[in-house]
Amino acid sequence: MKIKYTAPLRGELAVPGDKSISHRSIMFGALAQGRTEVSHFLTGADCLSTISCFRQMGIEIEQNGPDVTVFGKGLHGLSAPADILDAGNSGTTVRLMSGILAGQRFSSVITGDASICRRPMKRVIQPLTEMGADIVSQQDNGCAPLALHPAQLHGIHYSSPVASAQVKSCVLLAGLYADGKTSVTEPVVSRNHSELMLRYFGADLSLDGTTAAISPEPSLTGQKINVPGDISSAAYFIAAALLVPGSEVLLKNVGVNPTRDGMLRVCQAMGADITLLNEDHSGAEPSADLLVRSSALHGTTIEGEIIPTLIDEIPVLAVLAAFAEGTTVIRDAAELKVKESDRIAVMADNLSRIGCDVEATDDGMIIRGGRPLHGAAVDSHKDHRVAMSLAVAALACSGEMEIRDSDCVTISYPGFYQDLQMLCR
Ligand code: S3P
């Protein structure tokens, strides 16, 4: 796909539903008794993979665009899948479902695409094995395909070496099937959607600092869930509006859970003009409209506890840094190397192709911003967040950007290019 600047971004947009919350609405809805009605569900490929895995296990799920009804059958209502479960490109599906599958009375195998089969799964195999699960990496390489067989799970306390919501959620979900309480402590609190939604469905879940604990065998009850807009998708329009002079956009109903909103805080520290309007804290997940106006940005340091709250936004923050005056240092973000692509290496390579002074480090990047940058042939490496970040960069570069494998945006944002074009008129 070729993209170049046409006009400032102006107007309103409601971005699609949050990916993390959409996945969980299907999973927890399937394990609850009765109907779960989901609105503003994200119809990206990742969340559709989760739907198809649960259909394979006998759960009826009606989907009409972003309106989804899950007919839950309770904690022990899943049936053995006839085939291998295919998570596609979705790490959330493989890791969270491993926790669920570990507690079932049937065997299963879960795998995904080439990228998924390279991503580290030891981080879930290890705690699940400690709980007594029978889970193996079929190629013995710590990656998917993962084969699971029935086993009695035991409640454990797990101290996770990484701040990962996927690991935390996996262990808590296995804890639903254990013979005692299960708790997880993280180095820093990662996104807490599982904790909030499991409680909403009726789980006995307690929180204490960076520890979440769950009691086994709750009776979960189907609920109504209105998924807020995904701040990780809004991030591209925030960045584009900040970078392109003369822009002003209103992003409606964006999720602003404090475990996810680090990008807003970093942008404001860089000098961004972002105003939160219509803040709504009435439900489990807070939301707001975001009014974003183009701004002169300066470099900053992004490190420490804020990292998990913006981990998926670092590629687009790197683009902002490339156009900001001065140096931006990103550190404590080694997790980027094991996302859909190695986002440190891939973003450093792409930014240098457009003329940016960027250095990849072991756990982040050093970006010396402010030079005029030019369009070039760049490569998404089939990573949706890289593709969308490069599309944003294209709007602030001179000339034309050619993005390889740009269609991978369907993973989390099928209508991304259309929405971008709609605002640039
Ligand atoms: C997610 C957690 C994050 C994030 C991913 C979605 C989730 O991964 O990068 O896009 O829904 O739990 P980690 O938990 O591995 O950090």
Residues whose N, C-alpha, C, O or C-beta is under 5 A from the ligand:
A	BS01	S3P	S20 T92 A163 S164 A165 Q166 V167 D312
